[in-house]
Amino acid sequence: MSQRLQGIEEFVAAVEAGSFARAAERLHVSRSAVAKSIARLESRLGTRLFLRTTRSQSLTEEGHGYYERCRRVLAELDAAEAMTDAARSTAAGLVRLSMPAMLGRLKVGPLLLALARRHPGLSLELSFNDRRVDLVEEGQDLAIRSGELPDSAELVARPVGVQWMALCAAPAYLAERGRPASVAALGASSSHEAVLYARDGQISPWRFHDAEGRPVELALPSRLRCDSAEVLLEAAVGGMGLARLPAWLAADALAAGTLVRVFEEPRPFGFELNVIRSRSRYLPHKTRVVVDWLAEHLPPLLAAR
């Protein structure tokens, strides 16, 4: 029986991922290992499952029929594993997670270390960067993303908090340039400049809600643009301009008085944080434990407005 199952997981992964290379990344093996497994499977079946060229691969007619049956078989196996998985009281195995750099280092990382101490069998591989990763291509189980998510039938998202934004400046900067009383007053002023977050050459305008709760965007001139929120924080403390920062990041500087809020916003603006994963037949217990932990413990750490 075990010999009859050999190569099936690689075959189904290759169909669903669209290539041997992506299937290898999903299964965390080499591309040659996937190719050899499928070649042995075709030899054992005595038929070709894929039509392969140097640029593409497609299923043969026999491959289509075989895939549908194999997919159902693996779904049943996954369901059986999920049933036994759910009976475990502790998480075990490796979970790979990608997250924004600053948020990851200061908030998410410490939370996950606490989780790992509670589950000695749980292994974590953490990646800290601000770019959008492809979960399948890069072999990640989970990713934390901030802001709007694109519609995708391939992804499942779970909210884990909101990054509320604060408009901040150094007291000396405001003493020199003046202190606008509202978004409208700031937009009408020509005396202010900003330190801005930019990634891959793209600068996003600041977003607010006006007194009626309507969304408002604002763009200010700037001498500093970078992809490090930490550097923007230091620049704002140093009086280089206004900064639109996550409230949790600015909290210590606000408490110390090295930054102040420029004005009170009638309705706070925030970016929703989500943990995303690839849609699969079942969610492993180890992954569910990580997602549940973040959903329970991360929102209070971001609550400062």
Secondary structure, 3 states (H helix, E strand, C coil): CHHHHCCHHHHHHHHHHCCHHHHHHHHCCCHHHHHHHHHHHHHHHCCCCEEECCCCEEECHHHHHHHHHHHHHHHHHHHHHHHHHHCCCCCCEEEEEEECHHHHHHHHHHHHHHHHHHCCCEEEEEEECCCCCCCCCCCCCEEEEECCCCCCCCEEEEEEEEEEEEEEECHHHHHHHCCCCCHHHHHHCCCCCEEEEEECCEECCEEEECCCCCEEEECCCEEEEECCHHHHHHHHHCCCCEEEEEHHHHHHHHHHCCCEECCCCCCCCEEEEEEEEECCCCCCHHHHHHHHHHHHHHHHHCCCC
